């Protein structure tokens, strides 16, 4: 799969649970552009669809424009109706990695 421009394709993953911070954050949602390798990350309190959708909209779509492809694992925080509706609204193709094969989304997995 060829990548045409910056933020054409991103990989996304959740790191955690980590020790809780003073601001009650326990997870980090991480996205990485496949062309430039530019990372975006945000500490979140819970690994939920709502927190992931906020991250995708605020830190990816609003700051970098709409990617054409988002690659994620099959975690419930990525594979749900809220994320599906958000990506459909912005015409973003969602690719899910093969179960038990983190190498499919290796760029983001290595960053974690």
Secondary structure by P-SEA (a helix, b strand, c coil): ccccccccbbbbbcccccccccccccbbbbbbbccccbbbbbbbccccaaaaaaaaaaccccccccccbbbbccccccccaaaaaaaaaabbbbbbccccccccaaaaaaac
